[in-house]
Amino acid sequence: GYGFKVYKPEEENENSLSNRWITSIVEDEDGYIWIGTRQGGLNRFDPRSGQFTVYKHDATDKNSLSNNRINTLYIGKNNTLWVGTDTDLDRFNRTSETFVHYLSDDGLKNPITALLQDSTGLLWIGIRDNGLYQLDESTNSIKAFTTGENTNSLSNNNITSIAEDAEKNLWIATQSGLNRFK
């Protein structure tokens, strides 16, 4: 047989799930389950203790989560947790339990919809209505790939998913077709 254990917010318990609307789930190398929510920020579930730790946006703390609306989570190289919110890309610093923000300074306020770290270590970021972005953490540089008049440009700026195949091609899903990037 099987059974489901349901986790939901409990007003009297600060170690419970922060929101019922779950948008993304990933497991890191340490066995923690990270849960993104639509309106309640980021949750870390410790399966050993059964407790949740909640990370939320705090307007008075620039190192807090950038937005409580999480769209996508991704565990990259070196067990790095990347958080795609409605307004920014955040990287979680495990030592200080703070967040580094990447795109808001560039004026990119649309929701982050897809994340992938490729085999070379570059982070690819899909942004709703803003296209595809490449973050090189070693140089802290960001490069944009968007729809254009060039026939070799992206088919649409609304990115829904990103994958890398065995031959190191990137596959980018949009609302107007599938794109292969060599």
Summary of the structure (lengths in Angstrom):
residues: 182
radius of gyration: 17.1
end to end distance: 46.8
largest distance: 56.7
contacts: 524
relative contact order: 0.10
helix: 3%
strand: 43%
